[in-house]
Amino acid sequence: MAVRAAVLPAIGAPLDITGIELPAPGPGQVRVRLAAAGVCHSDLSLANGTLKVPVPAVLGHEGAGTVVAVGEGVTGVAPGDGVVLNWAPSCGRCHACGLGEVWLCANALSGAADVYARTVDGTDLHPGLNVAAFAEETVVPVSCLLPLPEGIPLTDAALLGCAVLTGYGAVHHSARVREGETVAVFGVGGVGLAALQAARIAGASTIVAVDVSPEKEELARAAGATDYVVASAETAREIRALTGKQGVDVAVECVGRAVTIRTAWESTRRGGRTTVVGIGGTDQQVTFHALELFHWGRTLSGCVYGNSDPAADLPVLAAHIREGRLDLGSLVTERIALDDIPTAFENMLAGKGGRALVVF
């Protein structure tokens, strides 16, 4: 049966909104009808080649939907069940998984090279980051599914698959923000807004949001920011002025640009911690000299998928949502149709909005 999808025909090419042919789910596979999919900057990084993916491919990795069919041997889910897509399932066998660092699983993206569907003219298609959420329906391994948490609307639950896990995890697992600490979040997109909420949940005393767009201040303050700084050459100085000339305890960088990473690091106090969530290209070179590394005693660390274990973290996030501490709806700045994804990419490049949500 043909379904509509956003196909990336080649790296750097515009998305083609077209019909694709999905097979029936095979052994260990599940067919899911999408309710919603978030448009994440990682999808743009796949489309422009910053992150490598076999093409042609159907992008989209943040989604939720309803099971419509299961293949042989599938247990745990059945037709009619609500599910959240998990684009980076851990194998449980590699070195990282053995250390409990499932977010670094060596085999998490092995399924991206598979052929999972075909165009109507017979061209093989790959599933982007495993789950191909930019489509009305998809077929995925059962390992790429998590049960929909009780009490969470299916459409909003799509954001749990990447933005919320990443932003929340960056604050709670990577930076390990403690009550009373000061935090700066660079980049007020979907992940940045989730990080701001997570900092508030952690009990941060001062939460500074930084973005190039003055128009995002209202979004940032609604998410928990106590202060807002429009990015400039003076950003680090402004943040130190807001924190008794010390700098923040923690900076969370959600942009992936060398200048932003460097500024985030300079915005922390002596001994401060910077967590880099943003995905930058190989052309984004960040430099430090040896003496400043010694003198400032700061920590700079990368963060993959929020250093999260989705199976363990999803119930925790759901509890925060049900108890009103975490608001998924506030992360969404526009709800769009499948045909509008190319425009959402353009808005992302222009630095507009927080998170576009494709509603099917």
N, C-alpha and C positions, 0 to 999 in steps of 0.2 A: 504494500500500500504506500503511495507517495505522500510525503508530508513536506511542508515548506521549511526551509532552513536558510541560514546565512552562510554561504560557502566562500572560503578564501581560496581562490583559484591558484594564486602564486604569491610569494612574498612581495609585499609592496603594492599588490594589485587591490583595487576596490572590491568590497564584498559583493557577492552576487546572491540576491534573494531569489531562490529558485526551489523547484521541487526535487526531492531526493527519494530514493527507494530504500526503505529499511527492511532487513530480513526479519523473520521470526526469531525470537530469542533462542539461542542454542544452549547447550549444557552450561549451567552456572551463570546464565545471563538473564537480564530482566528488561522488559520494555516499559518505559515511563512516559506518560503524557505530561509535558511541562505545564506548570501553572504560571511560573515566572522565572526569569533569569536576569541577574545583575550584569551590567556592562562595566567590567573592571579594566583598570589600566593595563593589567597583564594581558588581556585580550589584544589591546593595541600593541603591546610589546611583541606578541606573536605575529601580528599582521605586518609589522614593519621589520621583523627579523632580529630584534634585540634578543628575543628568546627563540631558539630553534625549534621548529615543528615540521614534520613531513606534510607536504601539500600535494594536491588540494585537500583542504580540511574544513570541518565545521567547528568553529570556535565556540566559546562560551563554557565557563567552568563553574559558575556560581548559580545554582538553580535548585528548584524543588518542584515536585509534581506527584502524580498518582500512578501507582503500578497498574498496568493494563494487561500484562501477560508475563509469565515466568517460564524459563526453560527447565530442562530435566535437571534434577538434583538440587534445585534451589529450595532452601528452607529459610525461615525467618521473615520473609515477606510474601504477600499474596495479592492478587488483583484487588484493587480498591484501597490498598494501604497508601497513606501519605508518606513521602520520603524526601530527604534532603540529599542532594548529590555531593559526593566526596571525591574531589578530583585527584587527591593524592593518597590513595589507600596504602597502608603500610603492609609489607610482605610478611613481617614477623620472623624473617630468616637471616637477613643481612646483618652486617656488623653494627650499623646504626640502630637497627631495631633491637638487637641484642643488648645494647647499652640503654635502651628505653628512649632513644631519641628518634621517635617514629617520624617526626617531621623531616628528617634527613634520610629517609629510606632510599636505598640505592635503586630499588625497583619500582618506586611509586609511579613513575611516568612511563613504564615499559609499554603500557597499552596504547600510548599515543601513536606508535608506529604501526598498529594494526589497521587493517581495512575493516571498517565496521558498516559501511553502507556504500551506495553508488548513486551517481547522478542518473537522471532519467535516460541519458544516452549511454550509460554503462561505465562511466569513469569511476575508478576506485576512489573512495573518500576515507580520510583518517579522522579520528575523533578529537582533534585538538589536544587539550589537556584531559584526555581520557573520557570525558563525559558528553561533549558536543551539545551543550545546553542551548545554543542559539538555533533551536528547531522546535517545531510543535511537539515532536516525540523523539525519543532517543532509545538506543539499546546499549546497556552497560553491564559489566560484570557485577554480580551481587556485592562484591567487596567495595564498589563505588557508591553504595547506598547506606544511609543512616536513617533510622526511624524518625518520623516527624515528632518532635516533642509535643506532649499533651498541652493543649491550650494555646498553641501558636498558629496563627492563620497561615495557610499554605503559601500564599503569595509572599507575605513578609518573610517566611522561613527561608526563601531563596538566599537572603543576605547572610544567613548563618554559614553558608558554604564557603565563604572567603572573607569578605570585608570584616565581619564581626569577629570571627575566629582570629584573623590576623591582627586587627587593632587591639582587641582585648588581650590576646596572647602576648603581643609586643610589650604591653604595660605590665601584665601580671606574671608572665613566664620568663620573658627575656630581660626586661629592665627591672622587674620585681620591685615595683614602686611600693613604698611603705607609707602608712598613714602619717600625714604631716609633711611629707616631702613636697618639693616644688618640681613642676613638670612643664616642659615646652613641647608642643606637637607642631611639626613643620609639615604643612600640606593639609588643607581642609577639604579633601575628597571623601569618598566613602570610608576608606580605612582610617583616615585622620579623624573623622567624626566619631568613629567607633573607639579610637584611642582616647579621645577627649572624654567620652562617657566612661571608659574604663578607668581613667585617672580619677574621675570624680568618685566612682565606686570604690576605688582603692583608698580614698580619703585624702588625696593630695590637697595641700593648703592653698597653693597658687598654681593655676593651670593657664599657661600662655599659649594661645593659638597663633600660628604664623602662616600667612599666605600672601601671594602676590595680589590677590583681589580684595579690595575693600568691601565689596558686596557680600563677602562670605562671613562678615563679622556676626551677623544675626544668627546664622546657622551655627557658628562656633560657640557662641554664648549659650544658645539653647542646648547644646550638647554638654556644656559644663565648663567652658572657658571662663576664667575670671578676668582675663585680659586679652587684648587682641593687638597684634603687631603686623602692619603691612610690610612685607619683606623689602629690604633695602640693604645698602652697604653698612647701615648702622644697626642692623637687627641684633647682633650679639650685644652691643652696647646698650640698646634699649632693654633687652631682657635682663642684663645685669642691674640696670637701674630699677627694675621692678622687683628685684630680689636682694635689696640691701647691698648692691654692688658685688655680690658674690657669684651670681649665676645660678641656674637651676640645678637641682640634684640630678635630674634625668631629662634628656632630650630624646624625642622619638621622631625620626626622619622618615617621612612617608612620600618622598618625591623621587629620589634616586638620581639627583644631580650632584656633581662634585662640589659646586659652590654651596649647595644647601647642606650637604654632609659636613663640610668644613665649618660652616656657620653654626650648625647644631652643636658640634664638638666645642667650638669656642664659646658657646652660650652656657655651658655647664660650669659649675664651680670647680675648684681644685679638688680632684678625687671624684668628679662627677661621672655619670654614665650616659653614653649615647648609643641608642639602638637604631640601626639602619634597616628600615622595612622596604623603602623604595627600591625599585629595580632599575638600575642604570645600565647603559651600554659600556662597552670596553673603551670607548673614547672618553669616559668620565673618570679622569685620573685625580685622585686625592693625595696631596703631599703633606708631609710633616717633617720637621727637622728633629734630630735626636734629642737636643737639649730640651725642647718644649715637651716632648713625651715624658722625659724624666721629671721636669719641673712641675708640670700640672698634674701628673699622676692620674690622668683621666682614663676611662675605659671606653673603647669603641668596639662594638660587636655587630655582626650581621644577625638577621632574624628571618627565618624561613617559615612562612605560613603561621606566624605568631608563635613559633616553637610549641605548637599545640598538638594535642592528641584529640582529634575530633570526637572520637567515641566517648572519651572521658569528659571533654569540655562542653559538648553540646547540652547535656543535662544541667550543667552549672549555668550556662548562658540562659537556658530556658527558665530557670528559677529566677534569675535577675529580671527577665522580661515579665514573667507573671507577677512579680512583686513590685513592678513599676520602676525599677532602678535602671533598666536598659530599654530604650525606645527604638525599635527597628524602623518605624515609620519616619522618624526624623532624619534617617540617613538618606532617604529617597528624595531627590529634588525634582524628578519627573518620572512619570509612568508612560511608557511608549509602546508602540507596536513593533513587530519584528522588522518591518520595512524601514523603521526609523533608526536602526542600529548604526548605519554609516554616519548619520547626522550626529548621533551621540558620540562617535569617535571624534568628529570634528570639534564638538564642544569640549571634549576632554583635552584635546590638543590646545585649545584656547584657554584652558584653565577655568572653565565654567562649571558651576554646580557641584554636587556631592556625588550622588549615585543615580544613574538612570536605571530603571527597572523595566525590563520587557515583560509585559503581561500578555499571556496567550489567551 
